[in-house]
Amino acid sequence: GLIASTPGGAADGQQPAGGGADEAGGDDAQNGADGSHTPQKNEDDEPPASRLKTGQWSADEHERFLALMGKHGRAWTKIAKEMRTRDAYQVTSHAHKFLNKQQHTLAA
């Protein structure tokens, strides 16, 4: 935990109450060279922005979008996570354009 230092508290040669250097992050058992403390990459994490596609959606992407929309409904974030090529903003934008176009087609 965090230890607040008081004037003269550490200068008198005594360790502050509650522990010593181990609490300050010097414990090699937790921060070892083997990387055991490094968080593992989760498969559900979004890909880096550099891997996301931009511009027009391919036919394959649109088909995948439709299938995932059937599975998740209008949960755009869930759809984006499963698509892995578009972020939630792109999926939302595509969905709104698609649904508006579909609505206008039905009205005509």
TORTI-201548 format. One record per atom (N, C-alpha, C): atom name; x, z, y; residue number from 0. Coordinates in steps of 0.1 Angstrom, whole numbers. Layout:
REM TORTI-201548
<r><a>CA</a><px>X</px><pz>Z</pz><py>Y</py><k>NUM</k></r>
...
This chain:
REM TORTI-201548
<r><a>N</a><px>8</px><pz>0</pz><py>-12</py><k>0</k></r>
<r><a>CA</a><px>0</px><pz>0</pz><py>0</py><k>0</k></r>
<r><a>C</a><px>9</px><pz>0</pz><py>13</py><k>0</k></r>
<r><a>N</a><px>2</px><pz>-1</pz><py>24</py><k>1</k></r>
<r><a>CA</a><px>9</px><pz>-1</pz><py>36</py><k>1</k></r>
<r><a>C</a><px>12</px><pz>14</pz><py>40</py><k>1</k></r>
<r><a>N</a><px>24</px><pz>16</pz><py>46</py><k>2</k></r>
<r><a>CA</a><px>28</px><pz>29</pz><py>50</py><k>2</k></r>
<r><a>C</a><px>31</px><pz>29</pz><py>65</py><k>2</k></r>
<r><a>N</a><px>24</px><pz>37</pz><py>72</py><k>3</k></r>
<r><a>CA</a><px>27</px><pz>37</pz><py>87</py><k>3</k></r>
<r><a>C</a><px>39</px><pz>46</pz><py>89</py><k>3</k></r>
<r><a>N</a><px>48</px><pz>42</pz><py>97</py><k>4</k></r>
<r><a>CA</a><px>60</px><pz>50</pz><py>99</py><k>4</k></r>
<r><a>C</a><px>57</px><pz>58</pz><py>112</py><k>4</k></r>
<r><a>N</a><px>62</px><pz>71</pz><py>112</py><k>5</k></r>
<r><a>CA</a><px>60</px><pz>79</pz><py>123</py><k>5</k></r>
<r><a>C</a><px>74</px><pz>81</pz><py>130</py><k>5</k></r>
<r><a>N</a><px>74</px><pz>84</pz><py>142</py><k>6</k></r>
<r><a>CA</a><px>87</px><pz>85</pz><py>149</py><k>6</k></r>
<r><a>C</a><px>95</px><pz>96</pz><py>142</py><k>6</k></r>
<r><a>N</a><px>107</px><pz>93</pz><py>137</py><k>7</k></r>
<r><a>CA</a><px>116</px><pz>102</pz><py>131</py><k>7</k></r>
<r><a>C</a><px>113</px><pz>104</pz><py>116</py><k>7</k></r>
<r><a>N</a><px>102</px><pz>98</pz><py>111</py><k>8</k></r>
<r><a>CA</a><px>98</px><pz>100</pz><py>97</py><k>8</k></r>
<r><a>C</a><px>108</px><pz>95</pz><py>87</py><k>8</k></r>
<r><a>N</a><px>113</px><pz>83</pz><py>89</py><k>9</k></r>
<r><a>CA</a><px>123</px><pz>77</pz><py>80</py><k>9</k></r>
<r><a>C</a><px>137</px><pz>81</pz><py>84</py><k>9</k></r>
<r><a>N</a><px>139</px><pz>84</pz><py>96</py><k>10</k></r>
<r><a>CA</a><px>153</px><pz>87</pz><py>101</py><k>10</k></r>
<r><a>C</a><px>159</px><pz>100</pz><py>96</py><k>10</k></r>
<r><a>N</a><px>150</px><pz>109</pz><py>91</py><k>11</k></r>
<r><a>CA</a><px>155</px><pz>122</pz><py>86</py><k>11</k></r>
<r><a>C</a><px>161</px><pz>121</pz><py>72</py><k>11</k></r>
<r><a>N</a><px>161</px><pz>109</pz><py>66</py><k>12</k></r>
<r><a>CA</a><px>167</px><pz>108</pz><py>52</py><k>12</k></r>
<r><a>C</a><px>157</px><pz>110</pz><py>41</py><k>12</k></r>
<r><a>N</a><px>144</px><pz>114</pz><py>44</py><k>13</k></r>
<r><a>CA</a><px>134</px><pz>115</pz><py>34</py><k>13</k></r>
<r><a>C</a><px>126</px><pz>102</pz><py>33</py><k>13</k></r>
<r><a>N</a><px>122</px><pz>100</pz><py>20</py><k>14</k></r>
<r><a>CA</a><px>113</px><pz>88</pz><py>18</py><k>14</k></r>
<r><a>C</a><px>99</px><pz>92</pz><py>23</py><k>14</k></r>
<r><a>N</a><px>92</px><pz>82</pz><py>29</py><k>15</k></r>
<r><a>CA</a><px>78</px><pz>85</pz><py>33</py><k>15</k></r>
<r><a>C</a><px>70</px><pz>88</pz><py>21</py><k>15</k></r>
<r><a>N</a><px>59</px><pz>96</pz><py>23</py><k>16</k></r>
<r><a>CA</a><px>50</px><pz>100</pz><py>12</py><k>16</k></r>
<r><a>C</a><px>44</px><pz>87</pz><py>6</py><k>16</k></r>
<r><a>N</a><px>43</px><pz>87</pz><py>-7</py><k>17</k></r>
<r><a>CA</a><px>36</px><pz>76</pz><py>-14</py><k>17</k></r>
<r><a>C</a><px>45</px><pz>66</pz><py>-20</py><k>17</k></r>
<r><a>N</a><px>58</px><pz>67</pz><py>-19</py><k>18</k></r>
<r><a>CA</a><px>66</px><pz>58</pz><py>-26</py><k>18</k></r>
<r><a>C</a><px>78</px><pz>53</pz><py>-18</py><k>18</k></r>
<r><a>N</a><px>85</px><pz>44</pz><py>-23</py><k>19</k></r>
<r><a>CA</a><px>97</px><pz>39</pz><py>-17</py><k>19</k></r>
<r><a>C</a><px>98</px><pz>24</pz><py>-16</py><k>19</k></r>
<r><a>N</a><px>109</px><pz>18</pz><py>-19</py><k>20</k></r>
<r><a>CA</a><px>111</px><pz>4</pz><py>-18</py><k>20</k></r>
<r><a>C</a><px>102</px><pz>-5</pz><py>-27</py><k>20</k></r>
<r><a>N</a><px>98</px><pz>1</pz><py>-38</py><k>21</k></r>
<r><a>CA</a><px>90</px><pz>-7</pz><py>-47</py><k>21</k></r>
<r><a>C</a><px>77</px><pz>-11</pz><py>-41</py><k>21</k></r>
<r><a>N</a><px>71</px><pz>-3</pz><py>-33</py><k>22</k></r>
<r><a>CA</a><px>59</px><pz>-7</pz><py>-26</py><k>22</k></r>
<r><a>C</a><px>60</px><pz>-17</pz><py>-15</py><k>22</k></r>
<r><a>N</a><px>72</px><pz>-19</pz><py>-11</py><k>23</k></r>
<r><a>CA</a><px>75</px><pz>-28</pz><py>0</py><k>23</k></r>
<r><a>C</a><px>77</px><pz>-43</pz><py>-5</py><k>23</k></r>
<r><a>N</a><px>75</px><pz>-44</pz><py>-18</py><k>24</k></r>
<r><a>CA</a><px>76</px><pz>-58</pz><py>-24</py><k>24</k></r>
<r><a>C</a><px>90</px><pz>-60</pz><py>-31</py><k>24</k></r>
<r><a>N</a><px>98</px><pz>-50</pz><py>-32</py><k>25</k></r>
<r><a>CA</a><px>111</px><pz>-52</pz><py>-39</py><k>25</k></r>
<r><a>C</a><px>111</px><pz>-50</pz><py>-54</py><k>25</k></r>
<r><a>N</a><px>99</px><pz>-49</pz><py>-60</py><k>26</k></r>
<r><a>CA</a><px>98</px><pz>-47</pz><py>-74</py><k>26</k></r>
<r><a>C</a><px>100</px><pz>-60</pz><py>-81</py><k>26</k></r>
<r><a>N</a><px>111</px><pz>-62</pz><py>-88</py><k>27</k></r>
<r><a>CA</a><px>114</px><pz>-74</pz><py>-95</py><k>27</k></r>
<r><a>C</a><px>104</px><pz>-77</pz><py>-107</py><k>27</k></r>
<r><a>N</a><px>98</px><pz>-66</pz><py>-112</py><k>28</k></r>
<r><a>CA</a><px>89</px><pz>-68</pz><py>-123</py><k>28</k></r>
<r><a>C</a><px>76</px><pz>-76</pz><py>-119</py><k>28</k></r>
<r><a>N</a><px>72</px><pz>-75</pz><py>-106</py><k>29</k></r>
<r><a>CA</a><px>61</px><pz>-83</pz><py>-101</py><k>29</k></r>
<r><a>C</a><px>65</px><pz>-96</pz><py>-95</py><k>29</k></r>
<r><a>N</a><px>76</px><pz>-97</pz><py>-89</py><k>30</k></r>
<r><a>CA</a><px>81</px><pz>-109</pz><py>-82</py><k>30</k></r>
<r><a>C</a><px>93</px><pz>-114</pz><py>-89</py><k>30</k></r>
<r><a>N</a><px>92</px><pz>-115</pz><py>-102</py><k>31</k></r>
<r><a>CA</a><px>104</px><pz>-119</pz><py>-110</py><k>31</k></r>
<r><a>C</a><px>107</px><pz>-134</pz><py>-109</py><k>31</k></r>
<r><a>N</a><px>119</px><pz>-137</pz><py>-113</py><k>32</k></r>
<r><a>CA</a><px>124</px><pz>-151</pz><py>-113</py><k>32</k></r>
<r><a>C</a><px>117</px><pz>-160</pz><py>-123</py><k>32</k></r>
<r><a>N</a><px>110</px><pz>-154</pz><py>-132</py><k>33</k></r>
<r><a>CA</a><px>103</px><pz>-162</pz><py>-142</py><k>33</k></r>
<r><a>C</a><px>90</px><pz>-168</pz><py>-137</py><k>33</k></r>
<r><a>N</a><px>87</px><pz>-165</pz><py>-124</py><k>34</k></r>
<r><a>CA</a><px>75</px><pz>-171</pz><py>-118</py><k>34</k></r>
<r><a>C</a><px>62</px><pz>-164</pz><py>-123</py><k>34</k></r>
<r><a>N</a><px>62</px><pz>-153</pz><py>-129</py><k>35</k></r>
<r><a>CA</a><px>50</px><pz>-147</pz><py>-135</py><k>35</k></r>
<r><a>C</a><px>41</px><pz>-142</pz><py>-124</py><k>35</k></r>
<r><a>N</a><px>46</px><pz>-140</pz><py>-112</py><k>36</k></r>
<r><a>CA</a><px>37</px><pz>-136</pz><py>-101</py><k>36</k></r>
<r><a>C</a><px>31</px><pz>-148</pz><py>-93</py><k>36</k></r>
<r><a>N</a><px>36</px><pz>-160</pz><py>-96</py><k>37</k></r>
<r><a>CA</a><px>31</px><pz>-172</pz><py>-89</py><k>37</k></r>
<r><a>C</a><px>17</px><pz>-175</pz><py>-94</py><k>37</k></r>
<r><a>N</a><px>7</px><pz>-177</pz><py>-85</py><k>38</k></r>
<r><a>CA</a><px>-6</px><pz>-181</pz><py>-90</py><k>38</k></r>
<r><a>C</a><px>-6</px><pz>-194</pz><py>-97</py><k>38</k></r>
<r><a>N</a><px>-13</px><pz>-195</pz><py>-108</py><k>39</k></r>
<r><a>CA</a><px>-14</px><pz>-207</pz><py>-116</py><k>39</k></r>
<r><a>C</a><px>-23</px><pz>-217</pz><py>-110</py><k>39</k></r>
<r><a>N</a><px>-21</px><pz>-230</pz><py>-110</py><k>40</k></r>
<r><a>CA</a><px>-30</px><pz>-240</pz><py>-105</py><k>40</k></r>
<r><a>C</a><px>-42</px><pz>-241</pz><py>-114</py><k>40</k></r>
<r><a>N</a><px>-53</px><pz>-239</pz><py>-108</py><k>41</k></r>
<r><a>CA</a><px>-66</px><pz>-240</pz><py>-115</py><k>41</k></r>
<r><a>C</a><px>-71</px><pz>-254</pz><py>-116</py><k>41</k></r>
<r><a>N</a><px>-76</px><pz>-258</pz><py>-127</py><k>42</k></r>
<r><a>CA</a><px>-80</px><pz>-272</pz><py>-129</py><k>42</k></r>
<r><a>C</a><px>-92</px><pz>-276</pz><py>-119</py><k>42</k></r>
<r><a>N</a><px>-99</px><pz>-265</pz><py>-115</py><k>43</k></r>
<r><a>CA</a><px>-111</px><pz>-268</pz><py>-106</py><k>43</k></r>
<r><a>C</a><px>-107</px><pz>-269</pz><py>-91</py><k>43</k></r>
<r><a>N</a><px>-94</px><pz>-266</pz><py>-88</py><k>44</k></r>
<r><a>CA</a><px>-89</px><pz>-267</pz><py>-74</py><k>44</k></r>
<r><a>C</a><px>-91</px><pz>-282</pz><py>-70</py><k>44</k></r>
<r><a>N</a><px>-94</px><pz>-283</pz><py>-57</py><k>45</k></r>
<r><a>CA</a><px>-94</px><pz>-297</pz><py>-51</py><k>45</k></r>
<r><a>C</a><px>-81</px><pz>-303</pz><py>-51</py><k>45</k></r>
<r><a>N</a><px>-79</px><pz>-316</pz><py>-52</py><k>46</k></r>
<r><a>CA</a><px>-66</px><pz>-322</pz><py>-51</py><k>46</k></r>
<r><a>C</a><px>-62</px><pz>-322</pz><py>-37</py><k>46</k></r>
<r><a>N</a><px>-49</px><pz>-323</pz><py>-35</py><k>47</k></r>
<r><a>CA</a><px>-44</px><pz>-324</pz><py>-21</py><k>47</k></r>
<r><a>C</a><px>-50</px><pz>-335</pz><py>-13</py><k>47</k></r>
<r><a>N</a><px>-52</px><pz>-334</pz><py>0</py><k>48</k></r>
<r><a>CA</a><px>-58</px><pz>-344</pz><py>8</py><k>48</k></r>
<r><a>C</a><px>-51</px><pz>-358</pz><py>6</py><k>48</k></r>
<r><a>N</a><px>-38</px><pz>-358</pz><py>3</py><k>49</k></r>
<r><a>CA</a><px>-31</px><pz>-370</pz><py>2</py><k>49</k></r>
<r><a>C</a><px>-36</px><pz>-378</pz><py>-10</py><k>49</k></r>
<r><a>N</a><px>-42</px><pz>-372</pz><py>-20</py><k>50</k></r>
<r><a>CA</a><px>-47</px><pz>-379</pz><py>-32</py><k>50</k></r>
<r><a>C</a><px>-61</px><pz>-383</pz><py>-31</py><k>50</k></r>
<r><a>N</a><px>-68</px><pz>-379</pz><py>-20</py><k>51</k></r>
<r><a>CA</a><px>-82</px><pz>-383</pz><py>-18</py><k>51</k></r>
<r><a>C</a><px>-83</px><pz>-398</pz><py>-13</py><k>51</k></r>
<r><a>N</a><px>-92</px><pz>-405</pz><py>-18</py><k>52</k></r>
<r><a>CA</a><px>-94</px><pz>-419</pz><py>-14</py><k>52</k></r>
<r><a>C</a><px>-101</px><pz>-419</pz><py>0</py><k>52</k></r>
<r><a>N</a><px>-99</px><pz>-429</pz><py>7</py><k>53</k></r>
<r><a>CA</a><px>-106</px><pz>-431</pz><py>20</py><k>53</k></r>
<r><a>C</a><px>-113</px><pz>-445</pz><py>20</py><k>53</k></r>
<r><a>N</a><px>-121</px><pz>-447</pz><py>29</py><k>54</k></r>
<r><a>CA</a><px>-128</px><pz>-460</pz><py>31</py><k>54</k></r>
<r><a>C</a><px>-139</px><pz>-462</pz><py>21</py><k>54</k></r>
<r><a>N</a><px>-142</px><pz>-475</pz><py>19</py><k>55</k></r>
<r><a>CA</a><px>-154</px><pz>-478</pz><py>11</py><k>55</k></r>
<r><a>C</a><px>-153</px><pz>-473</pz><py>-4</py><k>55</k></r>
<r><a>N</a><px>-164</px><pz>-468</pz><py>-9</py><k>56</k></r>
<r><a>CA</a><px>-165</px><pz>-463</pz><py>-22</py><k>56</k></r>
<r><a>C</a><px>-165</px><pz>-475</pz><py>-32</py><k>56</k></r>
<r><a>N</a><px>-158</px><pz>-473</pz><py>-43</py><k>57</k></r>
<r><a>CA</a><px>-158</px><pz>-483</pz><py>-54</py><k>57</k></r>
<r><a>C</a><px>-171</px><pz>-482</pz><py>-61</py><k>57</k></r>
<r><a>N</a><px>-174</px><pz>-492</pz><py>-69</py><k>58</k></r>
<r><a>CA</a><px>-186</px><pz>-492</pz><py>-78</py><k>58</k></r>
<r><a>C</a><px>-185</px><pz>-481</pz><py>-88</py><k>58</k></r>
<r><a>N</a><px>-173</px><pz>-478</pz><py>-93</py><k>59</k></r>
<r><a>CA</a><px>-171</px><pz>-468</pz><py>-103</py><k>59</k></r>
<r><a>C</a><px>-174</px><pz>-454</pz><py>-96</py><k>59</k></r>
<r><a>N</a><px>-169</px><pz>-452</pz><py>-84</py><k>60</k></r>
<r><a>CA</a><px>-171</px><pz>-439</pz><py>-77</py><k>60</k></r>
<r><a>C</a><px>-186</px><pz>-437</pz><py>-75</py><k>60</k></r>
<r><a>N</a><px>-193</px><pz>-448</pz><py>-71</py><k>61</k></r>
<r><a>CA</a><px>-207</px><pz>-446</pz><py>-68</py><k>61</k></r>
<r><a>C</a><px>-215</px><pz>-443</pz><py>-81</py><k>61</k></r>
<r><a>N</a><px>-211</px><pz>-449</pz><py>-92</py><k>62</k></r>
<r><a>CA</a><px>-218</px><pz>-446</pz><py>-104</py><k>62</k></r>
<r><a>C</a><px>-215</px><pz>-432</pz><py>-108</py><k>62</k></r>
<r><a>N</a><px>-203</px><pz>-427</pz><py>-107</py><k>63</k></r>
<r><a>CA</a><px>-199</px><pz>-413</pz><py>-110</py><k>63</k></r>
<r><a>C</a><px>-207</px><pz>-404</pz><py>-101</py><k>63</k></r>
<r><a>N</a><px>-208</px><pz>-407</pz><py>-88</py><k>64</k></r>
<r><a>CA</a><px>-216</px><pz>-399</pz><py>-78</py><k>64</k></r>
<r><a>C</a><px>-230</px><pz>-398</pz><py>-83</py><k>64</k></r>
<r><a>N</a><px>-236</px><pz>-409</pz><py>-87</py><k>65</k></r>
<r><a>CA</a><px>-250</px><pz>-409</pz><py>-92</py><k>65</k></r>
<r><a>C</a><px>-252</px><pz>-400</pz><py>-104</py><k>65</k></r>
<r><a>N</a><px>-243</px><pz>-401</pz><py>-113</py><k>66</k></r>
<r><a>CA</a><px>-243</px><pz>-393</pz><py>-125</py><k>66</k></r>
<r><a>C</a><px>-242</px><pz>-378</pz><py>-122</py><k>66</k></r>
<r><a>N</a><px>-233</px><pz>-375</pz><py>-113</py><k>67</k></r>
<r><a>CA</a><px>-231</px><pz>-361</pz><py>-109</py><k>67</k></r>
<r><a>C</a><px>-243</px><pz>-356</pz><py>-101</py><k>67</k></r>
<r><a>N</a><px>-249</px><pz>-365</pz><py>-93</py><k>68</k></r>
<r><a>CA</a><px>-261</px><pz>-361</pz><py>-86</py><k>68</k></r>
<r><a>C</a><px>-272</px><pz>-357</pz><py>-95</py><k>68</k></r>
<r><a>N</a><px>-273</px><pz>-365</pz><py>-106</py><k>69</k></r>
<r><a>CA</a><px>-283</px><pz>-362</pz><py>-117</py><k>69</k></r>
<r><a>C</a><px>-280</px><pz>-348</pz><py>-123</py><k>69</k></r>
<r><a>N</a><px>-268</px><pz>-345</pz><py>-124</py><k>70</k></r>
<r><a>CA</a><px>-264</px><pz>-332</pz><py>-130</py><k>70</k></r>
<r><a>C</a><px>-265</px><pz>-320</pz><py>-121</py><k>70</k></r>
<r><a>N</a><px>-260</px><pz>-322</pz><py>-108</py><k>71</k></r>
<r><a>CA</a><px>-260</px><pz>-311</pz><py>-99</py><k>71</k></r>
<r><a>C</a><px>-270</px><pz>-311</pz><py>-87</py><k>71</k></r>
<r><a>N</a><px>-278</px><pz>-322</pz><py>-87</py><k>72</k></r>
<r><a>CA</a><px>-288</px><pz>-323</pz><py>-76</py><k>72</k></r>
<r><a>C</a><px>-280</px><pz>-326</pz><py>-63</py><k>72</k></r>
<r><a>N</a><px>-284</px><pz>-319</pz><py>-52</py><k>73</k></r>
<r><a>CA</a><px>-278</px><pz>-321</pz><py>-39</py><k>73</k></r>
<r><a>C</a><px>-267</px><pz>-311</pz><py>-36</py><k>73</k></r>
<r><a>N</a><px>-260</px><pz>-306</pz><py>-46</py><k>74</k></r>
<r><a>CA</a><px>-249</px><pz>-296</pz><py>-45</py><k>74</k></r>
<r><a>C</a><px>-236</px><pz>-305</pz><py>-42</py><k>74</k></r>
<r><a>N</a><px>-235</px><pz>-309</pz><py>-30</py><k>75</k></r>
<r><a>CA</a><px>-224</px><pz>-319</pz><py>-27</py><k>75</k></r>
<r><a>C</a><px>-210</px><pz>-313</pz><py>-30</py><k>75</k></r>
<r><a>N</a><px>-208</px><pz>-300</pz><py>-28</py><k>76</k></r>
<r><a>CA</a><px>-195</px><pz>-294</pz><py>-30</py><k>76</k></r>
<r><a>C</a><px>-192</px><pz>-295</pz><py>-45</py><k>76</k></r>
<r><a>N</a><px>-201</px><pz>-292</pz><py>-53</py><k>77</k></r>
<r><a>CA</a><px>-199</px><pz>-292</pz><py>-68</py><k>77</k></r>
<r><a>C</a><px>-196</px><pz>-307</pz><py>-72</py><k>77</k></r>
<r><a>N</a><px>-203</px><pz>-316</pz><py>-67</py><k>78</k></r>
<r><a>CA</a><px>-201</px><pz>-330</pz><py>-70</py><k>78</k></r>
<r><a>C</a><px>-187</px><pz>-334</pz><py>-66</py><k>78</k></r>
<r><a>N</a><px>-183</px><pz>-330</pz><py>-54</py><k>79</k></r>
<r><a>CA</a><px>-169</px><pz>-334</pz><py>-49</py><k>79</k></r>
<r><a>C</a><px>-159</px><pz>-328</pz><py>-58</py><k>79</k></r>
<r><a>N</a><px>-161</px><pz>-316</pz><py>-63</py><k>80</k></r>
<r><a>CA</a><px>-151</px><pz>-309</pz><py>-71</py><k>80</k></r>
<r><a>C</a><px>-149</px><pz>-317</pz><py>-84</py><k>80</k></r>
<r><a>N</a><px>-160</px><pz>-322</pz><py>-90</py><k>81</k></r>
<r><a>CA</a><px>-159</px><pz>-329</pz><py>-102</py><k>81</k></r>
<r><a>C</a><px>-154</px><pz>-343</pz><py>-101</py><k>81</k></r>
<r><a>N</a><px>-157</px><pz>-349</pz><py>-89</py><k>82</k></r>
<r><a>CA</a><px>-153</px><pz>-363</pz><py>-86</py><k>82</k></r>
<r><a>C</a><px>-138</px><pz>-364</pz><py>-85</py><k>82</k></r>
<r><a>N</a><px>-132</px><pz>-354</pz><py>-78</py><k>83</k></r>
<r><a>CA</a><px>-118</px><pz>-352</pz><py>-76</py><k>83</k></r>
<r><a>C</a><px>-111</px><pz>-364</pz><py>-68</py><k>83</k></r>
<r><a>N</a><px>-119</px><pz>-374</pz><py>-63</py><k>84</k></r>
<r><a>CA</a><px>-113</px><pz>-384</pz><py>-55</py><k>84</k></r>
<r><a>C</a><px>-118</px><pz>-384</pz><py>-41</py><k>84</k></r>
<r><a>N</a><px>-129</px><pz>-376</pz><py>-38</py><k>85</k></r>
<r><a>CA</a><px>-135</px><pz>-374</pz><py>-25</py><k>85</k></r>
<r><a>C</a><px>-137</px><pz>-360</pz><py>-22</py><k>85</k></r>
<r><a>N</a><px>-136</px><pz>-356</pz><py>-9</py><k>86</k></r>
<r><a>CA</a><px>-139</px><pz>-342</pz><py>-6</py><k>86</k></r>
<r><a>C</a><px>-154</px><pz>-340</pz><py>-3</py><k>86</k></r>
<r><a>N</a><px>-158</px><pz>-328</pz><py>-1</py><k>87</k></r>
<r><a>CA</a><px>-172</px><pz>-325</pz><py>1</py><k>87</k></r>
<r><a>C</a><px>-178</px><pz>-332</pz><py>13</py><k>87</k></r>
<r><a>N</a><px>-170</px><pz>-333</pz><py>24</py><k>88</k></r>
<r><a>CA</a><px>-175</px><pz>-340</pz><py>36</py><k>88</k></r>
<r><a>C</a><px>-178</px><pz>-355</pz><py>32</py><k>88</k></r>
<r><a>N</a><px>-169</px><pz>-361</pz><py>25</py><k>89</k></r>
<r><a>CA</a><px>-171</px><pz>-376</pz><py>21</py><k>89</k></r>
<r><a>C</a><px>-183</px><pz>-377</pz><py>12</py><k>89</k></r>
<r><a>N</a><px>-184</px><pz>-368</pz><py>3</py><k>90</k></r>
<r><a>CA</a><px>-196</px><pz>-369</pz><py>-6</py><k>90</k></r>
<r><a>C</a><px>-209</px><pz>-367</pz><py>1</py><k>90</k></r>
<r><a>N</a><px>-209</px><pz>-357</pz><py>10</py><k>91</k></r>
<r><a>CA</a><px>-221</px><pz>-355</pz><py>18</py><k>91</k></r>
<r><a>C</a><px>-225</px><pz>-367</pz><py>27</py><k>91</k></r>
<r><a>N</a><px>-215</px><pz>-373</pz><py>33</py><k>92</k></r>
<r><a>CA</a><px>-217</px><pz>-385</pz><py>41</py><k>92</k></r>
<r><a>C</a><px>-222</px><pz>-396</pz><py>33</py><k>92</k></r>
<r><a>N</a><px>-216</px><pz>-398</pz><py>21</py><k>93</k></r>
<r><a>CA</a><px>-220</px><pz>-409</pz><py>12</py><k>93</k></r>
<r><a>C</a><px>-235</px><pz>-407</pz><py>7</py><k>93</k></r>
<r><a>N</a><px>-237</px><pz>-394</pz><py>4</py><k>94</k></r>
<r><a>CA</a><px>-251</px><pz>-391</pz><py>-1</py><k>94</k></r>
<r><a>C</a><px>-261</px><pz>-393</pz><py>10</py><k>94</k></r>
<r><a>N</a><px>-259</px><pz>-389</pz><py>22</py><k>95</k></r>
<r><a>CA</a><px>-269</px><pz>-391</pz><py>33</py><k>95</k></r>
<r><a>C</a><px>-271</px><pz>-406</pz><py>35</py><k>95</k></r>
<r><a>N</a><px>-260</px><pz>-414</pz><py>36</py><k>96</k></r>
<r><a>CA</a><px>-262</px><pz>-428</pz><py>38</py><k>96</k></r>
<r><a>C</a><px>-269</px><pz>-435</pz><py>26</py><k>96</k></r>
<r><a>N</a><px>-266</px><pz>-431</pz><py>14</py><k>97</k></r>
<r><a>CA</a><px>-273</px><pz>-436</pz><py>2</py><k>97</k></r>
<r><a>C</a><px>-287</px><pz>-432</pz><py>2</py><k>97</k></r>
<r><a>N</a><px>-291</px><pz>-420</pz><py>5</py><k>98</k></r>
<r><a>CA</a><px>-305</px><pz>-415</pz><py>5</py><k>98</k></r>
<r><a>C</a><px>-313</px><pz>-422</pz><py>16</py><k>98</k></r>
<r><a>N</a><px>-307</px><pz>-423</pz><py>28</py><k>99</k></r>
<r><a>CA</a><px>-314</px><pz>-430</pz><py>39</py><k>99</k></r>
<r><a>C</a><px>-316</px><pz>-444</pz><py>35</py><k>99</k></r>
<r><a>N</a><px>-307</px><pz>-451</pz><py>29</py><k>100</k></r>
<r><a>CA</a><px>-308</px><pz>-465</pz><py>25</py><k>100</k></r>
<r><a>C</a><px>-319</px><pz>-467</pz><py>15</py><k>100</k></r>
<r><a>N</a><px>-319</px><pz>-457</pz><py>5</py><k>101</k></r>
<r><a>CA</a><px>-329</px><pz>-457</pz><py>-5</py><k>101</k></r>
<r><a>C</a><px>-343</px><pz>-455</pz><py>0</py><k>101</k></r>
<r><a>N</a><px>-344</px><pz>-446</pz><py>10</py><k>102</k></r>
<r><a>CA</a><px>-357</px><pz>-443</pz><py>16</py><k>102</k></r>
<r><a>C</a><px>-362</px><pz>-455</pz><py>24</py><k>102</k></r>
<r><a>N</a><px>-354</px><pz>-462</pz><py>31</py><k>103</k></r>
<r><a>CA</a><px>-358</px><pz>-474</pz><py>38</py><k>103</k></r>
<r><a>C</a><px>-362</px><pz>-485</pz><py>29</py><k>103</k></r>
<r><a>N</a><px>-355</px><pz>-486</pz><py>18</py><k>104</k></r>
<r><a>CA</a><px>-358</px><pz>-497</pz><py>8</py><k>104</k></r>
<r><a>C</a><px>-372</px><pz>-494</pz><py>2</py><k>104</k></r>
<r><a>N</a><px>-375</px><pz>-481</pz><py>-1</py><k>105</k></r>
<r><a>CA</a><px>-388</px><pz>-478</pz><py>-6</py><k>105</k></r>
<r><a>C</a><px>-399</px><pz>-480</pz><py>4</py><k>105</k></r>
<r><a>N</a><px>-396</px><pz>-478</pz><py>17</py><k>106</k></r>
<r><a>CA</a><px>-407</px><pz>-480</pz><py>27</py><k>106</k></r>
<r><a>C</a><px>-410</px><pz>-494</pz><py>30</py><k>106</k></r>
<r><a>N</a><px>-401</px><pz>-503</pz><py>27</py><k>107</k></r>
<r><a>CA</a><px>-402</px><pz>-517</pz><py>30</py><k>107</k></r>
<r><a>C</a><px>-411</px><pz>-525</pz><py>21</py><k>107</k></r>
